[in-house]
């Protein structure tokens, strides 16, 4: 879980870590 695009991605966008989950349910905790 990297924090590369931490503030560039919206909470409902796909997570940049590549998990396929939405950001808010993945790295956007």
PQR file with spaces between the fields and no chain letter, atoms N, CA, C, O and H, PARSE charges and radii, in Angstrom:
ATOM       1  N    UNK     1       0.835   -1.207    0.000 -0.4000 1.5000
ATOM       2  CA   UNK     1       0.000    0.000    0.000 -0.0000 2.0000
ATOM       3  C    UNK     1       0.864    1.249    0.000  0.5500 1.7000
ATOM       4  O    UNK     1       1.343    1.676    1.050 -0.5500 1.4000
ATOM       5  N    UNK     2       1.062    1.825   -1.151 -0.4000 1.5000
ATOM       6  CA   UNK     2       1.887    3.032   -1.242 -0.0000 2.0000
ATOM       7  C    UNK     2       1.008    4.260   -1.142  0.5500 1.7000
ATOM       8  O    UNK     2      -0.197    4.200   -1.388 -0.5500 1.4000
ATOM       9  H    UNK     2       0.672    1.478   -2.005  0.4000 1.0000
ATOM      10  N    UNK     3       1.619    5.368   -0.781 -0.4000 1.5000
ATOM      11  CA   UNK     3       0.859    6.614   -0.642 -0.0000 2.0000
ATOM      12  C    UNK     3       1.207    7.574   -1.770  0.5500 1.7000
ATOM      13  O    UNK     3       1.314    8.779   -1.542 -0.5500 1.4000
ATOM      14  H    UNK     3       2.598    5.416   -0.582  0.4000 1.0000
ATOM      15  N    UNK     4       1.381    7.069   -2.962 -0.4000 1.5000
ATOM      16  CA   UNK     4       1.851    7.912   -4.052 -0.0000 2.0000
ATOM      17  C    UNK     4       0.814    8.945   -4.489  0.5500 1.7000
ATOM      18  O    UNK     4       1.158   10.112   -4.676 -0.5500 1.4000
ATOM      19  H    UNK     4       1.294    6.090   -3.147  0.4000 1.0000
ATOM      20  N    UNK     5      -0.426    8.548   -4.652 -0.4000 1.5000
ATOM      21  CA   UNK     5      -1.429    9.498   -5.141 -0.0000 2.0000
ATOM      22  C    UNK     5      -2.450    9.790   -4.056  0.5500 1.7000
ATOM      23  O    UNK     5      -3.644    9.932   -4.320 -0.5500 1.4000
ATOM      24  H    UNK     5      -0.705    7.600   -4.499  0.4000 1.0000
ATOM      25  N    UNK     6      -1.958    9.876   -2.846 -0.4000 1.5000
ATOM      26  CA   UNK     6      -2.826    9.940   -1.673 -0.0000 2.0000
ATOM      27  C    UNK     6      -3.871   11.047   -1.739  0.5500 1.7000
ATOM      28  O    UNK     6      -5.033   10.819   -1.402 -0.5500 1.4000
ATOM      29  H    UNK     6      -0.988    9.761   -2.632  0.4000 1.0000
ATOM      30  N    UNK     7      -3.477   12.239   -2.166 -0.4000 1.5000
ATOM      31  CA   UNK     7      -4.422   13.356   -2.144 -0.0000 2.0000
ATOM      32  C    UNK     7      -4.907   13.738   -3.535  0.5500 1.7000
ATOM      33  O    UNK     7      -5.640   14.714   -3.690 -0.5500 1.4000
ATOM      34  H    UNK     7      -2.533   12.425   -2.439  0.4000 1.0000
ATOM      35  N    UNK     8      -4.503   12.978   -4.544 -0.4000 1.5000
ATOM      36  CA   UNK     8      -4.934   13.305   -5.902 -0.0000 2.0000
ATOM      37  C    UNK     8      -6.175   12.528   -6.299  0.5500 1.7000
ATOM      38  O    UNK     8      -6.872   12.907   -7.241 -0.5500 1.4000
ATOM      39  H    UNK     8      -3.907   12.185   -4.418  0.4000 1.0000
ATOM      40  N    UNK     9      -6.453   11.457   -5.599 -0.4000 1.5000
ATOM      41  CA   UNK     9      -7.570   10.598   -5.979 -0.0000 2.0000
ATOM      42  C    UNK     9      -8.766   10.851   -5.081  0.5500 1.7000
ATOM      43  O    UNK     9      -8.608   11.038   -3.874 -0.5500 1.4000
ATOM      44  H    UNK     9      -5.887   11.149   -4.834  0.4000 1.0000
ATOM      45  N    UNK    10      -9.952   10.858   -5.652 -0.4000 1.5000
ATOM      46  CA   UNK    10     -11.164   11.076   -4.869 -0.0000 2.0000
ATOM      47  C    UNK    10     -11.513    9.835   -4.055  0.5500 1.7000
ATOM      48  O    UNK    10     -11.050    8.736   -4.357 -0.5500 1.4000
ATOM      49  H    UNK    10     -10.080   10.707   -6.632  0.4000 1.0000
ATOM      50  N    UNK    11     -12.333   10.018   -3.020 -0.4000 1.5000
ATOM      51  CA   UNK    11     -12.657    8.889   -2.142 -0.0000 2.0000
ATOM      52  C    UNK    11     -13.457    7.813   -2.859  0.5500 1.7000
ATOM      53  O    UNK    11     -13.423    6.648   -2.464 -0.5500 1.4000
ATOM      54  H    UNK    11     -12.710   10.912   -2.774  0.4000 1.0000
ATOM      55  N    UNK    12     -14.176    8.192   -3.910 -0.4000 1.5000
ATOM      56  CA   UNK    12     -14.974    7.211   -4.635 -0.0000 2.0000
ATOM      57  C    UNK    12     -14.310    6.755   -5.920  0.5500 1.7000
ATOM      58  O    UNK    12     -14.901    6.014   -6.706 -0.5500 1.4000
ATOM      59  H    UNK    12     -14.203    9.139   -4.231  0.4000 1.0000
ATOM      60  N    UNK    13     -13.076    7.202   -6.131 -0.4000 1.5000
ATOM      61  CA   UNK    13     -12.331    6.767   -7.315 -0.0000 2.0000
ATOM      62  C    UNK    13     -11.627    5.448   -7.007  0.5500 1.7000
ATOM      63  O    UNK    13     -11.416    5.125   -5.838 -0.5500 1.4000
ATOM      64  H    UNK    13     -12.596    7.804   -5.493  0.4000 1.0000
ATOM      65  N    UNK    14     -11.259    4.681   -8.034 -0.4000 1.5000
ATOM      66  CA   UNK    14     -10.503    3.446   -7.803 -0.0000 2.0000
ATOM      67  C    UNK    14      -9.180    3.744   -7.124  0.5500 1.7000
ATOM      68  O    UNK    14      -8.511    4.716   -7.475 -0.5500 1.4000
ATOM      69  H    UNK    14     -11.431    4.943   -8.983  0.4000 1.0000
ATOM      70  N    UNK    15      -8.796    2.935   -6.172 -0.4000 1.5000
ATOM      71  CA   UNK    15      -7.576    3.178   -5.415 -0.0000 2.0000
ATOM      72  C    UNK    15      -6.342    3.041   -6.298  0.5500 1.7000
ATOM      73  O    UNK    15      -6.241    2.089   -7.072 -0.5500 1.4000
ATOM      74  H    UNK    15      -9.339    2.145   -5.887  0.4000 1.0000
ATOM      75  N    UNK    16      -5.399    3.983   -6.192 -0.4000 1.5000
ATOM      76  CA   UNK    16      -4.180    3.947   -7.014 -0.0000 2.0000
ATOM      77  C    UNK    16      -3.244    2.795   -6.671  0.5500 1.7000
ATOM      78  O    UNK    16      -2.281    2.558   -7.400 -0.5500 1.4000
ATOM      79  H    UNK    16      -5.481    4.756   -5.564  0.4000 1.0000
ATOM      80  N    UNK    17      -3.497    2.077   -5.589 -0.4000 1.5000
ATOM      81  CA   UNK    17      -2.624    0.963   -5.232 -0.0000 2.0000
ATOM      82  C    UNK    17      -2.886   -0.251   -6.116  0.5500 1.7000
ATOM      83  O    UNK    17      -2.112   -1.208   -6.101 -0.5500 1.4000
ATOM      84  H    UNK    17      -4.280    2.270   -4.997  0.4000 1.0000
ATOM      85  N    UNK    18      -3.973   -0.219   -6.884 -0.4000 1.5000
ATOM      86  CA   UNK    18      -4.218   -1.300   -7.838 -0.0000 2.0000
ATOM      87  C    UNK    18      -5.039   -2.452   -7.281  0.5500 1.7000
ATOM      88  O    UNK    18      -5.102   -3.516   -7.896 -0.5500 1.4000
ATOM      89  H    UNK    18      -4.602    0.558   -6.896  0.4000 1.0000
ATOM      90  N    UNK    19      -5.673   -2.257   -6.121 -0.4000 1.5000
ATOM      91  CA   UNK    19      -6.451   -3.335   -5.518 -0.0000 2.0000
ATOM      92  C    UNK    19      -7.790   -3.517   -6.229  0.5500 1.7000
ATOM      93  O    UNK    19      -8.400   -4.584   -6.160 -0.5500 1.4000
ATOM      94  H    UNK    19      -5.621   -1.392   -5.621  0.4000 1.0000
ATOM      95  N    UNK    20      -8.237   -2.472   -6.908 -0.4000 1.5000
ATOM      96  CA   UNK    20      -9.532   -2.527   -7.574 -0.0000 2.0000
ATOM      97  C    UNK    20     -10.662   -2.050   -6.672  0.5500 1.7000
ATOM      98  O    UNK    20     -11.806   -1.935   -7.111 -0.5500 1.4000
ATOM      99  H    UNK    20      -7.741   -1.605   -6.964  0.4000 1.0000
ATOM     100  N    UNK    21     -10.341   -1.772   -5.412 -0.4000 1.5000
ATOM     101  CA   UNK    21     -11.352   -1.252   -4.492 -0.0000 2.0000
ATOM     102  C    UNK    21     -11.418    0.258   -4.585  0.5500 1.7000
ATOM     103  O    UNK    21     -10.492    0.898   -5.082 -0.5500 1.4000
ATOM     104  H    UNK    21      -9.411   -1.866   -5.055  0.4000 1.0000
ATOM     105  N    UNK    22     -12.524    0.836   -4.101 -0.4000 1.5000
ATOM     106  CA   UNK    22     -12.578    2.295   -4.061 -0.0000 2.0000
ATOM     107  C    UNK    22     -11.598    2.809   -3.024  0.5500 1.7000
ATOM     108  O    UNK    22     -11.318    2.149   -2.023 -0.5500 1.4000
ATOM     109  H    UNK    22     -13.277    0.316   -3.697  0.4000 1.0000
ATOM     110  N    UNK    23     -11.086    4.001   -3.285 -0.4000 1.5000
ATOM     111  CA   UNK    23     -10.029    4.569   -2.434 -0.0000 2.0000
ATOM     112  C    UNK    23     -10.450    4.665   -0.978  0.5500 1.7000
ATOM     113  O    UNK    23      -9.654    4.393   -0.080 -0.5500 1.4000
ATOM     114  H    UNK    23     -11.313    4.537   -4.098  0.4000 1.0000
ATOM     115  N    UNK    24     -11.714    5.055   -0.737 -0.4000 1.5000
ATOM     116  CA   UNK    24     -12.166    5.235    0.648 -0.0000 2.0000
ATOM     117  C    UNK    24     -12.231    3.915    1.410  0.5500 1.7000
ATOM     118  O    UNK    24     -12.160    3.906    2.639 -0.5500 1.4000
ATOM     119  H    UNK    24     -12.361    5.276   -1.467  0.4000 1.0000
ATOM     120  N    UNK    25     -12.366    2.804    0.691 -0.4000 1.5000
ATOM     121  CA   UNK    25     -12.426    1.502    1.363 -0.0000 2.0000
ATOM     122  C    UNK    25     -11.085    0.802    1.345  0.5500 1.7000
ATOM     123  O    UNK    25     -10.948   -0.301    1.875 -0.5500 1.4000
ATOM     124  H    UNK    25     -12.424    2.812   -0.307  0.4000 1.0000
ATOM     125  N    UNK    26     -10.086    1.439    0.732 -0.4000 1.5000
ATOM     126  CA   UNK    26      -8.771    0.806    0.628 -0.0000 2.0000
ATOM     127  C    UNK    26      -7.726    1.648    1.348  0.5500 1.7000
ATOM     128  O    UNK    26      -7.600    1.568    2.570 -0.5500 1.4000
ATOM     129  H    UNK    26     -10.197    2.334    0.302  0.4000 1.0000
ATOM     130  N    UNK    27      -6.980    2.449    0.606 -0.4000 1.5000
ATOM     131  CA   UNK    27      -5.886    3.225    1.211 -0.0000 2.0000
ATOM     132  C    UNK    27      -6.356    4.566    1.759  0.5500 1.7000
ATOM     133  O    UNK    27      -5.574    5.289    2.376 -0.5500 1.4000
ATOM     134  H    UNK    27      -7.082    2.513   -0.387  0.4000 1.0000
ATOM     135  N    UNK    28      -7.627    4.908    1.541 -0.4000 1.5000
ATOM     136  CA   UNK    28      -8.089    6.232    1.961 -0.0000 2.0000
ATOM     137  C    UNK    28      -8.719    6.252    3.329  0.5500 1.7000
ATOM     138  O    UNK    28      -9.604    7.067    3.592 -0.5500 1.4000
ATOM     139  H    UNK    28      -8.263    4.321    1.040  0.4000 1.0000
ATOM     140  N    UNK    29      -8.279    5.368    4.209 -0.4000 1.5000
ATOM     141  CA   UNK    29      -8.882    5.291    5.546 -0.0000 2.0000
ATOM     142  C    UNK    29      -8.593    6.547    6.356  0.5500 1.7000
ATOM     143  O    UNK    29      -9.023    6.654    7.504 -0.5500 1.4000
ATOM     144  H    UNK    29      -7.560    4.706    3.996  0.4000 1.0000
